[in-house]
């Protein structure tokens, strides 16, 4: 699964988060910041992480979630790293 | 320096009422002697495991709301969609269904009050709204997934606390309207709705706030219903419209109901100065406790002291007493006798709106306060439906040698209790509500003269 495919799946998840404006999901890149660019309430990050775990059939370590950055590339990196560990 | 005491006006009101589209529909149905109680499919599907199957409930669809089910957790509402776009997704994210009702009602109450955004968002505007129950629907699913299904805690996500905390209704309303004054909830079981309005009245009376959004909400929750069903205190054996029958000799329990009532209270002088329509004036609020160590039983002496406190600083007498009148065997008899003890046996009428919409628990006092303002506006006493037959014999406790109240049977007070709406001149209404723990609340409201 390449990084672009992962981003496409993340966008599908973000579409289900009703506090994110769908208009903002048209031009998502690795550098897009959930909080600064998408105005995602910071409290939604844990909900997004949990949905990512389900979609990619992986389980993040608690510490990894604690240290997770707010850019798309951060969660892409974590997905890949977690899959490699599995 | 002690502030001069302020007069307090009711300038707005709104709510969520079973089977009703809005306040006008509620008004029309109440004065047409309609019952808002229905058979509840959420109860009937449990067959013989449940005792009562009638309720005054409100569905998401009836409120133009839609549940967004969680994709990662069973039976968990991830959030709600407001099909009419009244509330933003950010505000909906932090709200259980009761808090959404509180927000919707608040918007309507402020619209009726005519407050500007500047007034609403000032430091002089407070929010005081409470609920009787916790966010049971949210907690139940979250706990089930963790404890029974052994899922990770994070699946419940970040809105488990804000949607279930005790003062979620006030918090959500405050975040919606962005007031800068008080934001709190008073909790006093089935007196919660009136307790919050009473507290709001005091905040204005003592000069601590200029205006307050106040009330009580009880979001539809089968879990809440279940708690009372397990206590065997819910009405059983009657058709839905006959189930709530305060004072009737055959009453056997209350009808659990859900809904919400929110009122806008304001410093009377400020309201008058801006030309606001004054729906009612709050004359006095008083509350106390039974002090007998009994969690559940109504207390005649507690209610005697309640009336004494309420009437202490006024020469007014109510034209209508809006009773708590739950339709429970013990509560109604004590309450009727305490009213008669305080006011005598003539010169006023008793209204028991729970006979029409059931017992809304933490919302009851607020919704019944609104029903009382409607009585003032319509100059009509709301009925006590189904009070078909009053006990011709003295209650057992009336025959106790220590009983200090009226000794005549309830039937001798028949003329006080209309079974249909009754037109008459109404200048003043007293509202009574009580709650588990022996808490008693009373408020007196009048027409603006």
Interface residues (C-beta under 8 A of the other chain):
Chain A: X16 X18 X19 X41 X43 X44 X45 X46 X47 X49 X50 X51 X53 X54 X59 X65
Chain B: X68 X71 X72 X78 X79 X81 X89 X90 X92 X93 X152 X154 X155 X157 X158 X159
